Amino acid sequence: MDRTMLQEHLAMAERHVALGEKHLVKQEALIAELDRDGHDTLDALKLLATMRATQRLHLQHRDRLLSELGREPSATRQAKVIGSGGAATSPARAVKWTPIVGPRA
């Protein structure tokens, strides 16, 4: 793949990362609202896990393209992926959700 094509793919990958981050933020807010209102969050948490896995793939793809272009992800652009139970997020917004099990007080 030539450099111009790599740069076009990188721009698309960066859009996917940014959009994925917005989707994660929205889903996390929805889960918090469901939990606060006493609703079941199991399906929403399963969806969030899938969204996090997808975001990790977007980040890996972006980083591979950066590597091919000979650029390293900067500290502000590089995302940290926190285990399988955590969010694929920027370092400033690492959130881990734990479902509430059992009766509420």
Backbone as a ProteinNet text record, in pm:
[ID]
protein_1_A
[PRIMARY]
MDRTMLQEHLAMAERHVALGEKHLVKQEALIAELDRDGHDTLDALKLLATMRATQRLHLQHRDRLLSELGREPSATRQAKVIGSGGAATSPARAVKWTPIVGPRA
[TERTIARY]
86	0	90.5	61.1	144.6	113	200.1	190.4	58.7	14.4	-111	-228.8	-231.8	-339.8	-333.2	-212.6	-197.3	-250.7	-222.4	-269.7	-422.2	-481.7	-627.4	-687.8	-627.1	-675.4	-657.8	-547.1	-524	-630.1	-663.5	-767.1	-899.6	-933.2	-1056.8	-1048.8	-935.4	-918.8	-930.5	-875.7	-885.9	-1030.3	-1105.3	-1248.5	-1321.4	-1287.6	-1350.7	-1318.4	-1194.8	-1155.1	-1234	-1243.1	-1315.2	-1463.7	-1524	-1665	-1688.2	-1598.2	-1608.4	-1602.3	-1516	-1505.3	-1636.8	-1697.7	-1827.1	-1933.6	-1932.8	-2030.6	-2010	-1883.9	-1855.4	-1905.4	-1880.1	-1924.9	-2077.3	-2145.2	-2291.5	-2344.2	-2285.5	-2331.4	-2306.1	-2191.7	-2161.7	-2261.5	-2298.6	-2397.7	-2534.7	-2570.8	-2698.3	-2701	-2590.2	-2582.8	-2596.1	-2528.5	-2538.7	-2682	-2750.2	-2890	-2979.4	-2961.9	-3041	-3019.3	-2894.6	-2862.5	-2921.4	-2907.6	-2959.6	-3110.9	-3179	-3325	-3372.9	-3279.2	-3316.2	-3347.7	-3305.8	-3332	-3219	-3250.5	-3150.7	-3050.3	-2922	-2818.5	-2741.3	-2780.1	-2703.3	-2683.1	-2789.8	-2776.4	-2696	-2717.5	-2642.3	-2493.7	-2460.4	-2320.5	-2258.4	-2336.8	-2287.3	-2256.4	-2346.9	-2323.5	-2198.9	-2183.1	-2065.4	-1937.4	-1937.4	-1819.8	-1786.8	-1888.9	-1868.7	-1814.9	-1869.2	-1823.4	-1676.9	-1639.2	-1499.6	-1406.9	-1448.9	-1367.9	-1351.2	-1457.9	-1452	-1359.2	-1366.6	-1279.7	-1132.9	-1104	-965.9	-917.7	-1005.2	-968.5	-943	-1026.5	-1005.3	-870	-837.7	-711.4	-592.5	-603.4	-494.8	-473.3	-581	-570.7	-504.6	-550.2	-490.2	-341.3	-305.8	-165.8	-80.4	-138.5	-65.3	-38	-138.2	-119.9	-14.7	-18.2	84	222.8	233.3	361.3	409.6	318	354.9	399.9	345.1	384.3	510.5	560.2	681.3	658.7	534.8	501.5	455.4	491.9	446.4	324.7	228.9	115.9	167.1	123.4	165.4	96.8	151.4	94.5	-49.5	-85.5	-222.6	-316.2	-265	-350	-353.5	-252.1	-244.7	-341.9	-425.4	-524.6	-471.2	-516.2	-482.8	-603.2	-577.8	-684.4	-669.2	-773.9	-771	-837.6	-761.9	-815.4	-945	-1001.4	-1124.9	-1246.1	-1234.5	-1350.3	-1349.8	-1246.9	-1237.4	-1260.2	-1258.5	-1286	-1160.9	-1178.3	-1072.1	-1086.8	-1010.1	-1032.9	-903	-913.3	-796.5	-753.2	-624.2	-577.7	-657.2	-711.6	-784.5	-924	-975	-1111.4	-1118.5	-1048.2	-1053.8	-1164.1	-1264.5	-1379.8	-1398	-1421.9	-1451.4	-1587.6	-1676.1	-1812.8	-1822.2	-1886.2	-1914	-2063.3	-2129	-2274.3	-2308.2	-2418	-2467.1	-2543.5	-2505.7	-2568.4	-2639.5	-2758.5	-2832.3	-2931.1	-3005.4	-3107.9	-3046.8	-3120.4	-3077.7	-3117.6	-3036.6	-3065	-3169
-117	0	123.1	219.5	339.1	433	529.8	620.2	699.5	745.2	820.9	735.3	611.6	520.7	492.3	473.5	451.5	570.9	691.6	811.3	822.2	783.5	783.4	680.1	563.2	459.3	503.5	572.1	622.2	724.8	813.4	913.7	845.3	741.1	667.7	595.1	533.2	461.8	558.5	676.9	775.7	821.8	832.4	864.1	752.2	627.6	513.3	512.5	542.3	548.1	657.2	774.6	886.2	853.9	797.1	761.5	650.5	554	446.9	500.9	598.7	659.8	728	796.9	861.4	757	647.4	541.4	479.8	461.2	407	500.6	628	725.9	723.2	717.6	715.9	588.3	473.4	347.7	344.7	394.1	398.8	487.4	598.7	687.9	619.6	547.7	476	368.9	299	196.3	260.1	370.8	439.5	482.2	532.6	574.8	454.8	345.3	224.5	175.8	171.4	123.8	216.5	344.8	444.1	431.2	397.3	385.9	246	157.1	24.1	-76.8	-51.1	-143.7	-245.4	-355.7	-458.2	-401.8	-421.3	-369	-479.5	-604.5	-715.7	-704.7	-685.9	-676.8	-554.4	-443.3	-321.2	-340.9	-415.1	-443	-538.2	-635.7	-726	-647.6	-556.4	-473.1	-386.7	-331.4	-249.4	-331.5	-455.5	-541.3	-561.9	-581.7	-597.1	-468	-356.5	-226.9	-202.5	-242	-226.2	-312.9	-435.3	-524.1	-464.6	-409.4	-346.3	-225.2	-147.9	-30.5	-73.8	-182.8	-232.4	-266.2	-324.6	-355.4	-228.5	-127.8	0.5	60.2	54.4	109	31.2	-101	-182.5	-152.3	-136.4	-104.8	31.1	130.7	263.5	259.5	188.1	181.4	108	5.5	-64.5	28.2	108.9	204.3	309.2	356.7	452.7	391.2	265.6	195.8	184.1	149.1	137.1	270.3	378.5	510.8	559.8	477.8	515.5	614.9	622.4	715.3	634.3	679.2	617.4	693.4	622.5	693.9	783.9	910	1002.1	963.4	1010.6	976.2	1021.3	1132.6	1181.9	1105.6	1045.6	971.7	823.9	774.1	631.5	592.9	497.6	453.7	335.6	323.6	208.6	116.3	-9.5	-108.4	-179.6	-176.6	-232.5	-368.4	-473.3	-609.2	-632.7	-746.7	-776.7	-713.3	-675.2	-619.4	-469.1	-404.6	-259.6	-195.5	-64.9	11.7	28.2	32.3	72.6	223.6	295.5	438.7	513.8	644.1	727.8	720.1	747.1	736	821.6	932.2	1021.6	970.2	869.3	824.2	672	615.4	470.8	439.5	367.8	334.7	184.5	125.8	-17.2	-34.7	-103.8	-125.9	-262.2	-268	-393.4	-400.5	-504.4	-512.3	-533.2	-477.8	-495.7	-626.5	-711.9	-842.8	-848.7	-904.1	-919.9	-807.3	-815	-714.9	-579.7	-478.1	-341.2	-307.5	-221.3	-178.9	-68.6
0	0	0	-87.2	-91.7	24.2	45.6	160.1	160.7	44.9	37	81.9	37	75.6	225.9	279.9	423.6	503.4	455.1	524.8	519.5	407	396.9	492.3	498.6	589.9	734.9	763	898.3	936.9	846.7	876.1	908.2	831.2	857	991.6	1019.6	1146.2	1264.1	1251.6	1358.9	1378.2	1269.2	1281.9	1355.5	1322.7	1389.4	1538.7	1574.3	1715.7	1787.4	1726.8	1789.3	1804.7	1702.2	1708.8	1811.8	1815.3	1913.9	2055.6	2078.3	2210.6	2248.8	2154.4	2180.9	2214.9	2141.6	2167.5	2305.7	2344.7	2478	2587.3	2570.4	2669.5	2681.6	2568.5	2569.9	2635.5	2601.5	2659.4	2810.1	2852.7	2995.8	3069.7	3008.7	3070.6	3078	2971.9	2972.3	3080.8	3098.4	3202.4	3340.2	3360.8	3489.6	3516.7	3414.6	3430.1	3460	3386.3	3411.4	3554.2	3596.2	3730.1	3836.7	3816	3910.9	3926.2	3815.7	3818.2	3854.6	3890.5	3937.3	3828.9	3705.5	3595	3581.1	3515.9	3486.1	3385.7	3411.8	3322.7	3250.1	3268.6	3214.1	3062.9	2988.5	2842.2	2801.1	2869.9	2838.5	2866	2972.4	3004.8	2902.5	2854.3	2750.3	2622.6	2587.9	2470.5	2490.3	2608.9	2637.9	2621.7	2666.6	2651.2	2503.2	2422.5	2278	2217.6	2262.3	2211.7	2249.4	2370.4	2414.1	2329.5	2300.6	2217.1	2077.1	2024.1	1892.5	1896.1	2003	2015.4	2020.5	2090.8	2094.3	1953.6	1871.6	1733	1652.9	1672.4	1604.3	1643.6	1772.6	1821.6	1765.9	1762.6	1708	1560.4	1487.1	1345	1324.1	1400	1390.9	1422.9	1529.4	1569.5	1465.6	1402.8	1296.5	1179.2	1142.7	1033.4	1069.2	1192.8	1237.5	1227.7	1266.9	1260.9	1116.8	1027.6	886	828.3	880.1	834.2	905.8	999	1070.7	1181.5	1230.4	1338.6	1457.6	1574.8	1698.8	1748.1	1807	1867.3	1978.6	1978.3	2084.5	2214.1	2325.7	2456.6	2467.8	2404.6	2414.6	2322.7	2215.8	2123.5	2154.1	2225	2250.5	2361	2333.5	2431.4	2508.5	2631	2712.7	2714.4	2699.6	2706.3	2839.6	2919.3	3053.4	3051.7	3060.7	3070.4	2994.7	3009.9	2938.2	3004.4	3131.7	3200.9	3204.3	3150.3	3158.6	3024.7	3024.4	2903.1	2820	2690.5	2600.8	2588.1	2664.6	2673.9	2673.3	2665.5	2681.8	2826.9	2856.2	2993.8	3091.5	3046.9	3136.2	3170.6	3098.4	3120.4	3128	3221.5	3240.1	3340.2	3293.3	3377	3375.1	3488.5	3494.7	3558.2	3489.7	3539.5	3603.8	3716	3783.1	3805.8	3753	3771.9	3920	3960.6	4097.8	4102.5	4196.1	4208.2	4342.4	4341.9	4466.9	4488.9	4598.6	4624	4657.8	4626	4657.1	4799	4859.6	4997.8	4998.6
[MASK]
+++++++++++++++++++++++++++++++++++++++++++++++++++++++++++++++++++++++++++++++++++++++++++++++++++++++++

